[in-house]
Amino acid sequence: MSKTFEESLSELELLVNKLEQGELPLEEALSSFQEGMKLSKNLSETLQKAQDTFTKMINEHGEEILFEDENSNEK
């Protein structure tokens, strides 16, 4: 089952806090760092997909256009 964005972000924050404390054994620190990098990549991809979705709209001809293009036509 996939984690939600919020669950992944919380997990990343916990990993970062553990690593910042500097008290983990080397092997656990490396494992936590690798897991954090995976979470960070997935979160970044999710945010990019959301941004791409929110910056597009469909015009009356069914074509995708950027909101920025639509707003610049209204001036």
Phi, psi and omega in degrees: 000133182284145177278152174285166177303314183296320178296317179295319179296318178298318179297318178298317179299320178296317179297317180298316178300316178300314182294322181294330179292334175070020184254004181279145171299153185307313182299318180290323178296317179296317179297316179295320179298314180298316178297319178299321179294320177297314179299316180299317179297314180296319178296318179297317178297319179297316178296320179296317178298318179296317179297317179299320179294316184284343181264006178240153172214167180256129177275182184294346178262008179079014180265140176283132175227153178284144176304321182301319180295318180296316180295324181289337177283340183280346183287000000 
